[in-house]
Amino acid sequence: MGDDAGTDFVYVVDGELVTYFNPKIPNWRHGSDPDRLNDLMRQAGLDPDDVPGTGAEAPSSASGALLLAARLTGVVLTPEIIKGPLMSGVVG
């Protein structure tokens, strides 16, 4: 995923869309509990209170989204994994 990927971060629990947002615009969150990940978002460098255009944006929204995913799942994507063939899919 590159910074220009335009991909939303989606967090689903038991089939319920809890939180989703575009990592480049982390203050525009949606879902049944859009603020649930706020503390983890901050730890990953995605400020949930950031207003785009204020100069406070994280240096890399893609790396912040990957770090957030790692903290939620316990799966860390190492550089070796990222440089190799990437598999993707939907878990449901």
Gaussian input, Z-matrix of N, CA and C with variables (Angstrom, degrees):
# hf/3-21g

backbone

0 1
 N
 C     1     B1
 C     2     B2     1     A1
 N     3     B3     2     A2     1     D1
 C     4     B4     3     A3     2     D2
 C     5     B5     4     A4     3     D3
 N     6     B6     5     A5     4     D4
 C     7     B7     6     A6     5     D5
 C     8     B8     7     A7     6     D6
 N     9     B9     8     A8     7     D7
 C    10    B10     9     A9     8     D8
 C    11    B11    10    A10     9     D9
 N    12    B12    11    A11    10    D10
 C    13    B13    12    A12    11    D11
 C    14    B14    13    A13    12    D12
 N    15    B15    14    A14    13    D13
 C    16    B16    15    A15    14    D14
 C    17    B17    16    A16    15    D15
 N    18    B18    17    A17    16    D16
 C    19    B19    18    A18    17    D17
 C    20    B20    19    A19    18    D18
 N    21    B21    20    A20    19    D19
 C    22    B22    21    A21    20    D20
 C    23    B23    22    A22    21    D21
 N    24    B24    23    A23    22    D22
 C    25    B25    24    A24    23    D23
 C    26    B26    25    A25    24    D24
 N    27    B27    26    A26    25    D25
 C    28    B28    27    A27    26    D26
 C    29    B29    28    A28    27    D27
 N    30    B30    29    A29    28    D28
 C    31    B31    30    A30    29    D29
 C    32    B32    31    A31    30    D30
 N    33    B33    32    A32    31    D31
 C    34    B34    33    A33    32    D32
 C    35    B35    34    A34    33    D33
 N    36    B36    35    A35    34    D34
 C    37    B37    36    A36    35    D35
 C    38    B38    37    A37    36    D36
 N    39    B39    38    A38    37    D37
 C    40    B40    39    A39    38    D38
 C    41    B41    40    A40    39    D39
 N    42    B42    41    A41    40    D40
 C    43    B43    42    A42    41    D41
 C    44    B44    43    A43    42    D42
 N    45    B45    44    A44    43    D43
 C    46    B46    45    A45    44    D44
 C    47    B47    46    A46    45    D45
 N    48    B48    47    A47    46    D46
 C    49    B49    48    A48    47    D47
 C    50    B50    49    A49    48    D48
 N    51    B51    50    A50    49    D49
 C    52    B52    51    A51    50    D50
 C    53    B53    52    A52    51    D51
 N    54    B54    53    A53    52    D52
 C    55    B55    54    A54    53    D53
 C    56    B56    55    A55    54    D54
 N    57    B57    56    A56    55    D55
 C    58    B58    57    A57    56    D56
 C    59    B59    58    A58    57    D57
 N    60    B60    59    A59    58    D58
 C    61    B61    60    A60    59    D59
 C    62    B62    61    A61    60    D60
 N    63    B63    62    A62    61    D61
 C    64    B64    63    A63    62    D62
 C    65    B65    64    A64    63    D63
 N    66    B66    65    A65    64    D64
 C    67    B67    66    A66    65    D65
 C    68    B68    67    A67    66    D66
 N    69    B69    68    A68    67    D67
 C    70    B70    69    A69    68    D68
 C    71    B71    70    A70    69    D69
 N    72    B72    71    A71    70    D70
 C    73    B73    72    A72    71    D71
 C    74    B74    73    A73    72    D72
 N    75    B75    74    A74    73    D73
 C    76    B76    75    A75    74    D74
 C    77    B77    76    A76    75    D75
 N    78    B78    77    A77    76    D76
 C    79    B79    78    A78    77    D77
 C    80    B80    79    A79    78    D78
 N    81    B81    80    A80    79    D79
 C    82    B82    81    A81    80    D80
 C    83    B83    82    A82    81    D81
 N    84    B84    83    A83    82    D82
 C    85    B85    84    A84    83    D83
 C    86    B86    85    A85    84    D84
 N    87    B87    86    A86    85    D85
 C    88    B88    87    A87    86    D86
 C    89    B89    88    A88    87    D87
 N    90    B90    89    A89    88    D88
 C    91    B91    90    A90    89    D89
 C    92    B92    91    A91    90    D90
 N    93    B93    92    A92    91    D91
 C    94    B94    93    A93    92    D92
 C    95    B95    94    A94    93    D93
 N    96    B96    95    A95    94    D94
 C    97    B97    96    A96    95    D95
 C    98    B98    97    A97    96    D96
 N    99    B99    98    A98    97    D97
 C   100   B100    99    A99    98    D98
 C   101   B101   100   A100    99    D99
 N   102   B102   101   A101   100   D100
 C   103   B103   102   A102   101   D101
 C   104   B104   103   A103   102   D102
 N   105   B105   104   A104   103   D103
 C   106   B106   105   A105   104   D104
 C   107   B107   106   A106   105   D105
 N   108   B108   107   A107   106   D106
 C   109   B109   108   A108   107   D107
 C   110   B110   109   A109   108   D108
 N   111   B111   110   A110   109   D109
 C   112   B112   111   A111   110   D110
 C   113   B113   112   A112   111   D111
 N   114   B114   113   A113   112   D112
 C   115   B115   114   A114   113   D113
 C   116   B116   115   A115   114   D114
 N   117   B117   116   A116   115   D115
 C   118   B118   117   A117   116   D116
 C   119   B119   118   A118   117   D117
 N   120   B120   119   A119   118   D118
 C   121   B121   120   A120   119   D119
 C   122   B122   121   A121   120   D120
 N   123   B123   122   A122   121   D121
 C   124   B124   123   A123   122   D122
 C   125   B125   124   A124   123   D123
 N   126   B126   125   A125   124   D124
 C   127   B127   126   A126   125   D125
 C   128   B128   127   A127   126   D126
 N   129   B129   128   A128   127   D127
 C   130   B130   129   A129   128   D128
 C   131   B131   130   A130   129   D129
 N   132   B132   131   A131   130   D130
 C   133   B133   132   A132   131   D131
 C   134   B134   133   A133   132   D132
 N   135   B135   134   A134   133   D133
 C   136   B136   135   A135   134   D134
 C   137   B137   136   A136   135   D135
 N   138   B138   137   A137   136   D136
 C   139   B139   138   A138   137   D137
 C   140   B140   139   A139   138   D138
 N   141   B141   140   A140   139   D139
 C   142   B142   141   A141   140   D140
 C   143   B143   142   A142   141   D141
 N   144   B144   143   A143   142   D142
 C   145   B145   144   A144   143   D143
 C   146   B146   145   A145   144   D144
 N   147   B147   146   A146   145   D145
 C   148   B148   147   A147   146   D146
 C   149   B149   148   A148   147   D147
 N   150   B150   149   A149   148   D148
 C   151   B151   150   A150   149   D149
 C   152   B152   151   A151   150   D150
 N   153   B153   152   A152   151   D151
 C   154   B154   153   A153   152   D152
 C   155   B155   154   A154   153   D153
 N   156   B156   155   A155   154   D154
 C   157   B157   156   A156   155   D155
 C   158   B158   157   A157   156   D156
 N   159   B159   158   A158   157   D157
 C   160   B160   159   A159   158   D158
 C   161   B161   160   A160   159   D159
 N   162   B162   161   A161   160   D160
 C   163   B163   162   A162   161   D161
 C   164   B164   163   A163   162   D162
 N   165   B165   164   A164   163   D163
 C   166   B166   165   A165   164   D164
 C   167   B167   166   A166   165   D165
 N   168   B168   167   A167   166   D166
 C   169   B169   168   A168   167   D167
 C   170   B170   169   A169   168   D168
 N   171   B171   170   A170   169   D169
 C   172   B172   171   A171   170   D170
 C   173   B173   172   A172   171   D171
 N   174   B174   173   A173   172   D172
 C   175   B175   174   A174   173   D173
 C   176   B176   175   A175   174   D174
 N   177   B177   176   A176   175   D175
 C   178   B178   177   A177   176   D176
 C   179   B179   178   A178   177   D177
 N   180   B180   179   A179   178   D178
 C   181   B181   180   A180   179   D179
 C   182   B182   181   A181   180   D180
 N   183   B183   182   A182   181   D181
 C   184   B184   183   A183   182   D182
 C   185   B185   184   A184   183   D183
 N   186   B186   185   A185   184   D184
 C   187   B187   186   A186   185   D185
 C   188   B188   187   A187   186   D186
 N   189   B189   188   A188   187   D187
 C   190   B190   189   A189   188   D188
 C   191   B191   190   A190   189   D189
 N   192   B192   191   A191   190   D190
 C   193   B193   192   A192   191   D191
 C   194   B194   193   A193   192   D192
 N   195   B195   194   A194   193   D193
 C   196   B196   195   A195   194   D194
 C   197   B197   196   A196   195   D195
 N   198   B198   197   A197   196   D196
 C   199   B199   198   A198   197   D197
 C   200   B200   199   A199   198   D198
 N   201   B201   200   A200   199   D199
 C   202   B202   201   A201   200   D200
 C   203   B203   202   A202   201   D201
 N   204   B204   203   A203   202   D202
 C   205   B205   204   A204   203   D203
 C   206   B206   205   A205   204   D204
 N   207   B207   206   A206   205   D205
 C   208   B208   207   A207   206   D206
 C   209   B209   208   A208   207   D207
 N   210   B210   209   A209   208   D208
 C   211   B211   210   A210   209   D209
 C   212   B212   211   A211   210   D210
 N   213   B213   212   A212   211   D211
 C   214   B214   213   A213   212   D212
 C   215   B215   214   A214   213   D213
 N   216   B216   215   A215   214   D214
 C   217   B217   216   A216   215   D215
 C   218   B218   217   A217   216   D216
 N   219   B219   218   A218   217   D217
 C   220   B220   219   A219   218   D218
 C   221   B221   220   A220   219   D219
 N   222   B222   221   A221   220   D220
 C   223   B223   222   A222   221   D221
 C   224   B224   223   A223   222   D222
 N   225   B225   224   A224   223   D223
 C   226   B226   225   A225   224   D224
 C   227   B227   226   A226   225   D225
 N   228   B228   227   A227   226   D226
 C   229   B229   228   A228   227   D227
 C   230   B230   229   A229   228   D228
 N   231   B231   230   A230   229   D229
 C   232   B232   231   A231   230   D230
 C   233   B233   232   A232   231   D231
 N   234   B234   233   A233   232   D232
 C   235   B235   234   A234   233   D233
 C   236   B236   235   A235   234   D234
 N   237   B237   236   A236   235   D235
 C   238   B238   237   A237   236   D236
 C   239   B239   238   A238   237   D237
 N   240   B240   239   A239   238   D238
 C   241   B241   240   A240   239   D239
 C   242   B242   241   A241   240   D240
 N   243   B243   242   A242   241   D241
 C   244   B244   243   A243   242   D242
 C   245   B245   244   A244   243   D243
 N   246   B246   245   A245   244   D244
 C   247   B247   246   A246   245   D245
 C   248   B248   247   A247   246   D246
 N   249   B249   248   A248   247   D247
 C   250   B250   249   A249   248   D248
 C   251   B251   250   A250   249   D249
 N   252   B252   251   A251   250   D250
 C   253   B253   252   A252   251   D251
 C   254   B254   253   A253   252   D252
 N   255   B255   254   A254   253   D253
 C   256   B256   255   A255   254   D254
 C   257   B257   256   A256   255   D255
 N   258   B258   257   A257   256   D256
 C   259   B259   258   A258   257   D257
 C   260   B260   259   A259   258   D258
 N   261   B261   260   A260   259   D259
 C   262   B262   261   A261   260   D260
 C   263   B263   262   A262   261   D261
 N   264   B264   263   A263   262   D262
 C   265   B265   264   A264   263   D263
 C   266   B266   265   A265   264   D264
 N   267   B267   266   A266   265   D265
 C   268   B268   267   A267   266   D266
 C   269   B269   268   A268   267   D267
 N   270   B270   269   A269   268   D268
 C   271   B271   270   A270   269   D269
 C   272   B272   271   A271   270   D270
 N   273   B273   272   A272   271   D271
 C   274   B274   273   A273   272   D272
 C   275   B275   274   A274   273   D273

   B1=1.4429
   B2=1.5171
   B3=1.2942
   B4=1.4517
   B5=1.5083
   B6=1.3302
   B7=1.4586
   B8=1.5123
   B9=1.3464
   B10=1.4571
   B11=1.5304
   B12=1.3277
   B13=1.4596
   B14=1.5248
   B15=1.3322
   B16=1.4483
   B17=1.5186
   B18=1.3065
   B19=1.4531
   B20=1.5165
   B21=1.3275
   B22=1.4526
   B23=1.5190
   B24=1.3260
   B25=1.4557
   B26=1.5164
   B27=1.3206
   B28=1.4657
   B29=1.5281
   B30=1.3252
   B31=1.4636
   B32=1.5247
   B33=1.3454
   B34=1.4566
   B35=1.5315
   B36=1.3244
   B37=1.4611
   B38=1.5257
   B39=1.3156
   B40=1.4744
   B41=1.5272
   B42=1.3286
   B43=1.4543
   B44=1.5203
   B45=1.3167
   B46=1.4662
   B47=1.5194
   B48=1.3302
   B49=1.4585
   B50=1.5213
   B51=1.3397
   B52=1.4600
   B53=1.5276
   B54=1.3171
   B55=1.4606
   B56=1.5166
   B57=1.3235
   B58=1.4532
   B59=1.5172
   B60=1.3466
   B61=1.4580
   B62=1.5180
   B63=1.3129
   B64=1.4545
   B65=1.5247
   B66=1.3322
   B67=1.4600
   B68=1.5279
   B69=1.3222
   B70=1.4681
   B71=1.5234
   B72=1.3248
   B73=1.4664
   B74=1.5314
   B75=1.3432
   B76=1.4646
   B77=1.5291
   B78=1.3267
   B79=1.4678
   B80=1.5235
   B81=1.3187
   B82=1.4663
   B83=1.5130
   B84=1.3114
   B85=1.4517
   B86=1.5201
   B87=1.3094
   B88=1.4576
   B89=1.5235
   B90=1.3218
   B91=1.4575
   B92=1.5121
   B93=1.3294
   B94=1.4680
   B95=1.5300
   B96=1.3363
   B97=1.4667
   B98=1.5243
   B99=1.3364
   B100=1.4608
   B101=1.5231
   B102=1.3257
   B103=1.4653
   B104=1.5273
   B105=1.3306
   B106=1.4623
   B107=1.5330
   B108=1.3165
   B109=1.4673
   B110=1.5298
   B111=1.3243
   B112=1.4641
   B113=1.5248
   B114=1.3285
   B115=1.4676
   B116=1.5283
   B117=1.3373
   B118=1.4610
   B119=1.5272
   B120=1.3226
   B121=1.4586
   B122=1.5311
   B123=1.3185
   B124=1.4739
   B125=1.5248
   B126=1.3331
   B127=1.4652
   B128=1.5250
   B129=1.3311
   B130=1.4648
   B131=1.5315
   B132=1.3293
   B133=1.4573
   B134=1.5138
   B135=1.3371
   B136=1.4611
   B137=1.5246
   B138=1.3263
   B139=1.4599
   B140=1.5243
   B141=1.3396
   B142=1.4621
   B143=1.5241
   B144=1.3330
   B145=1.4628
   B146=1.5237
   B147=1.3411
   B148=1.4583
   B149=1.5264
   B150=1.2961
   B151=1.4587
   B152=1.5248
   B153=1.3511
   B154=1.4597
   B155=1.5295
   B156=1.3374
   B157=1.4561
   B158=1.5123
   B159=1.3454
   B160=1.4584
   B161=1.5232
   B162=1.3304
   B163=1.4603
   B164=1.5085
   B165=1.3305
   B166=1.4666
   B167=1.5228
   B168=1.3422
   B169=1.4543
   B170=1.5267
   B171=1.3208
   B172=1.4616
   B173=1.5173
   B174=1.3458
   B175=1.4628
   B176=1.5224
   B177=1.3037
   B178=1.4580
   B179=1.5168
   B180=1.3305
   B181=1.4542
   B182=1.5245
   B183=1.3419
   B184=1.4710
   B185=1.5224
   B186=1.3255
   B187=1.4635
   B188=1.5239
   B189=1.3325
   B190=1.4579
   B191=1.5187
   B192=1.3352
   B193=1.4679
   B194=1.5212
   B195=1.3342
   B196=1.4692
   B197=1.5235
   B198=1.3258
   B199=1.4667
   B200=1.5255
   B201=1.3249
   B202=1.4621
   B203=1.5272
   B204=1.3167
   B205=1.4666
   B206=1.5241
   B207=1.3221
   B208=1.4665
   B209=1.5208
   B210=1.3127
   B211=1.4674
   B212=1.5204
   B213=1.3262
   B214=1.4662
   B215=1.5204
   B216=1.3363
   B217=1.4617
   B218=1.5202
   B219=1.3258
   B220=1.4591
   B221=1.5212
   B222=1.3272
   B223=1.4609
   B224=1.5193
   B225=1.3296
   B226=1.4568
   B227=1.5161
   B228=1.3186
   B229=1.4610
   B230=1.5213
   B231=1.3152
   B232=1.4567
   B233=1.5289
   B234=1.3415
   B235=1.4728
   B236=1.5341
   B237=1.3230
   B238=1.4638
   B239=1.5256
   B240=1.3216
   B241=1.4653
   B242=1.5267
   B243=1.3287
   B244=1.4638
   B245=1.5257
   B246=1.3395
   B247=1.4628
   B248=1.5222
   B249=1.3235
   B250=1.4617
   B251=1.5163
   B252=1.3415
   B253=1.4645
   B254=1.5276
   B255=1.3089
   B256=1.4597
   B257=1.5127
   B258=1.3038
   B259=1.4475
   B260=1.5250
   B261=1.2990
   B262=1.4515
   B263=1.5158
   B264=1.3077
   B265=1.4473
   B266=1.5046
   B267=1.2861
   B268=1.4630
   B269=1.5147
   B270=1.3264
   B271=1.4626
   B272=1.5150
   B273=1.3031
   B274=1.4644
   B275=1.5007
   A1=107.65
   A2=118.46
   A3=122.77
   A4=109.96
   A5=116.15
   A6=119.64
   A7=112.43
   A8=117.32
   A9=119.97
   A10=111.93
   A11=116.84
   A12=120.37
   A13=112.61
   A14=117.78
   A15=120.13
   A16=113.52
   A17=117.62
   A18=122.62
   A19=110.29
   A20=116.81
   A21=121.21
   A22=110.51
   A23=115.47
   A24=121.67
   A25=105.79
   A26=116.76
   A27=121.51
   A28=109.07
   A29=116.39
   A30=122.54
   A31=108.10
   A32=115.50
   A33=122.49
   A34=108.46
   A35=117.36
   A36=122.83
   A37=107.78
   A38=116.06
   A39=121.60
   A40=112.26
   A41=115.48
   A42=121.16
   A43=114.93
   A44=118.16
   A45=122.02
   A46=109.52
   A47=117.05
   A48=122.76
   A49=107.93
   A50=115.96
   A51=121.46
   A52=110.85
   A53=116.14
   A54=121.01
   A55=109.53
   A56=116.19
   A57=119.00
   A58=109.50
   A59=114.24
   A60=120.63
   A61=108.82
   A62=115.78
   A63=122.09
   A64=105.94
   A65=119.51
   A66=121.04
   A67=114.23
   A68=117.80
   A69=119.97
   A70=112.05
   A71=116.74
   A72=121.97
   A73=107.72
   A74=117.76
   A75=120.30
   A76=114.83
   A77=118.16
   A78=118.10
   A79=112.17
   A80=118.53
   A81=122.38
   A82=108.93
   A83=116.76
   A84=122.78
   A85=110.41
   A86=115.86
   A87=122.20
   A88=108.63
   A89=116.73
   A90=122.45
   A91=110.73
   A92=115.26
   A93=120.13
   A94=112.61
   A95=117.70
   A96=122.75
   A97=107.92
   A98=117.80
   A99=121.08
   A100=114.90
   A101=118.25
   A102=120.97
   A103=113.57
   A104=117.90
   A105=120.49
   A106=112.79
   A107=117.80
   A108=120.88
   A109=113.04
   A110=118.90
   A111=120.97
   A112=113.79
   A113=118.29
   A114=119.80
   A115=111.12
   A116=116.98
   A117=120.14
   A118=111.35
   A119=117.05
   A120=120.41
   A121=110.15
   A122=116.87
   A123=120.53
   A124=110.43
   A125=116.69
   A126=120.39
   A127=111.58
   A128=116.47
   A129=121.16
   A130=112.18
   A131=117.43
   A132=120.61
   A133=114.38
   A134=116.93
   A135=121.85
   A136=107.38
   A137=117.46
   A138=121.75
   A139=110.15
   A140=118.11
   A141=120.25
   A142=113.40
   A143=117.47
   A144=121.63
   A145=112.35
   A146=117.09
   A147=121.94
   A148=110.98
   A149=115.95
   A150=121.81
   A151=107.26
   A152=118.77
   A153=120.83
   A154=111.66
   A155=114.16
   A156=120.16
   A157=114.64
   A158=118.09
   A159=120.27
   A160=111.82
   A161=116.57
   A162=120.08
   A163=113.73
   A164=118.25
   A165=121.55
   A166=112.45
   A167=117.96
   A168=120.53
   A169=111.80
   A170=115.79
   A171=121.41
   A172=109.26
   A173=117.58
   A174=119.75
   A175=113.32
   A176=118.75
   A177=120.77
   A178=109.88
   A179=115.61
   A180=119.05
   A181=111.41
   A182=116.93
   A183=119.91
   A184=110.83
   A185=117.57
   A186=118.65
   A187=110.56
   A188=117.76
   A189=120.43
   A190=111.62
   A191=116.54
   A192=120.57
   A193=110.61
   A194=117.35
   A195=120.22
   A196=110.99
   A197=117.02
   A198=120.09
   A199=110.72
   A200=117.21
   A201=120.84
   A202=110.44
   A203=117.19
   A204=120.75
   A205=110.79
   A206=117.28
   A207=120.91
   A208=110.82
   A209=117.17
   A210=119.93
   A211=112.32
   A212=116.43
   A213=119.93
   A214=112.48
   A215=117.07
   A216=120.75
   A217=114.46
   A218=116.70
   A219=120.12
   A220=112.75
   A221=117.59
   A222=122.28
   A223=108.39
   A224=116.38
   A225=121.65
   A226=109.13
   A227=115.76
   A228=120.85
   A229=108.59
   A230=115.98
   A231=121.58
   A232=109.69
   A233=117.97
   A234=119.66
   A235=112.46
   A236=117.10
   A237=120.25
   A238=111.57
   A239=115.77
   A240=120.22
   A241=109.98
   A242=116.27
   A243=120.50
   A244=111.40
   A245=117.87
   A246=120.87
   A247=113.17
   A248=117.07
   A249=121.02
   A250=110.62
   A251=115.31
   A252=118.54
   A253=110.31
   A254=116.06
   A255=120.77
   A256=110.69
   A257=115.64
   A258=122.06
   A259=107.53
   A260=116.76
   A261=119.57
   A262=109.07
   A263=114.80
   A264=119.92
   A265=110.21
   A266=115.22
   A267=121.91
   A268=107.42
   A269=115.52
   A270=121.09
   A271=106.32
   A272=115.45
   A273=115.92
   A274=112.71
   D1=127.26
   D2=175.73
   D3=-99.91
   D4=167.81
   D5=179.68
   D6=-62.49
   D7=-19.26
   D8=-179.50
   D9=-98.09
   D10=12.11
   D11=-174.63
   D12=-66.56
   D13=-29.45
   D14=179.67
   D15=65.82
   D16=25.80
   D17=-176.98
   D18=-92.78
   D19=136.24
   D20=177.02
   D21=-79.19
   D22=150.81
   D23=171.32
   D24=-92.67
   D25=125.40
   D26=-174.99
   D27=-122.84
   D28=127.06
   D29=178.83
   D30=-120.51
   D31=115.09
   D32=-176.23
   D33=-121.87
   D34=135.07
   D35=177.45
   D36=-126.01
   D37=122.80
   D38=179.35
   D39=50.69
   D40=41.81
   D41=177.33
   D42=80.14
   D43=-1.10
   D44=-179.73
   D45=-99.53
   D46=127.66
   D47=176.83
   D48=-73.94
   D49=103.31
   D50=-174.44
   D51=-85.42
   D52=-51.03
   D53=-177.20
   D54=-146.78
   D55=134.08
   D56=168.12
   D57=-145.36
   D58=148.52
   D59=-177.90
   D60=-163.25
   D61=160.52
   D62=171.72
   D63=-87.33
   D64=124.60
   D65=-178.03
   D66=-57.99
   D67=-22.25
   D68=176.40
   D69=-78.60
   D70=-17.19
   D71=-179.17
   D72=-132.47
   D73=64.82
   D74=-171.82
   D75=-66.68
   D76=-14.38
   D77=179.68
   D78=-83.44
   D79=-7.97
   D80=176.74
   D81=-100.83
   D82=79.89
   D83=-177.70
   D84=-104.62
   D85=150.95
   D86=-179.16
   D87=-137.34
   D88=171.87
   D89=177.91
   D90=120.03
   D91=-179.36
   D92=-177.42
   D93=-70.27
   D94=-24.97
   D95=178.56
   D96=-144.39
   D97=71.11
   D98=-171.86
   D99=-62.41
   D100=-20.22
   D101=-178.15
   D102=-96.35
   D103=2.68
   D104=-174.36
   D105=-58.69
   D106=-35.55
   D107=-174.31
   D108=-96.66
   D109=8.66
   D110=-172.74
   D111=-53.70
   D112=-46.37
   D113=-179.28
   D114=-63.43
   D115=-44.33
   D116=178.38
   D117=-66.65
   D118=-35.09
   D119=176.98
   D120=-60.89
   D121=-45.68
   D122=179.09
   D123=-60.42
   D124=-43.82
   D125=179.49
   D126=-61.47
   D127=-29.39
   D128=-178.65
   D129=-90.43
   D130=2.93
   D131=178.68
   D132=85.14
   D133=14.53
   D134=176.25
   D135=-108.72
   D136=100.03
   D137=-174.92
   D138=-77.23
   D139=110.73
   D140=-178.32
   D141=-67.41
   D142=-11.72
   D143=179.51
   D144=-101.53
   D145=-0.71
   D146=-176.32
   D147=-69.28
   D148=133.43
   D149=174.32
   D150=-101.86
   D151=121.39
   D152=-178.94
   D153=-53.22
   D154=139.96
   D155=178.14
   D156=90.08
   D157=0.43
   D158=-179.31
   D159=-91.86
   D160=-5.01
   D161=-179.73
   D162=88.89
   D163=1.02
   D164=-176.76
   D165=-97.07
   D166=6.95
   D167=-175.72
   D168=-61.67
   D169=147.65
   D170=176.02
   D171=-64.88
   D172=147.86
   D173=-178.57
   D174=-61.52
   D175=-31.75
   D176=-179.77
   D177=-144.71
   D178=105.71
   D179=-179.45
   D180=-67.66
   D181=-32.09
   D182=179.78
   D183=-66.61
   D184=-44.85
   D185=-179.72
   D186=-68.67
   D187=-33.54
   D188=175.69
   D189=-64.15
   D190=-40.83
   D191=178.63
   D192=-65.59
   D193=-40.32
   D194=177.99
   D195=-65.74
   D196=-40.12
   D197=178.09
   D198=-65.31
   D199=-40.84
   D200=176.85
   D201=-61.48
   D202=-44.86
   D203=178.10
   D204=-61.26
   D205=-40.24
   D206=179.04
   D207=-63.81
   D208=-40.98
   D209=-179.97
   D210=-68.76
   D211=-32.68
   D212=178.95
   D213=-76.03
   D214=-35.76
   D215=-172.99
   D216=-103.38
   D217=-20.81
   D218=-174.48
   D219=81.54
   D220=3.51
   D221=179.46
   D222=-99.91
   D223=119.57
   D224=-179.80
   D225=-103.03
   D226=126.28
   D227=177.36
   D228=-89.62
   D229=105.69
   D230=179.88
   D231=-76.85
   D232=162.13
   D233=176.63
   D234=-55.96
   D235=-35.39
   D236=179.11
   D237=-63.36
   D238=-40.77
   D239=178.96
   D240=-67.28
   D241=-44.76
   D242=-177.25
   D243=-64.94
   D244=-35.93
   D245=-179.21
   D246=-76.95
   D247=-15.90
   D248=-179.53
   D249=-87.83
   D250=-172.06
   D251=177.45
   D252=-64.79
   D253=132.23
   D254=-177.88
   D255=-103.83
   D256=131.57
   D257=176.89
   D258=-103.06
   D259=147.93
   D260=176.00
   D261=-143.59
   D262=163.16
   D263=179.02
   D264=176.28
   D265=177.92
   D266=179.38
   D267=-110.64
   D268=129.24
   D269=177.25
   D270=-100.32
   D271=125.26
   D272=-177.20
   D273=-142.82

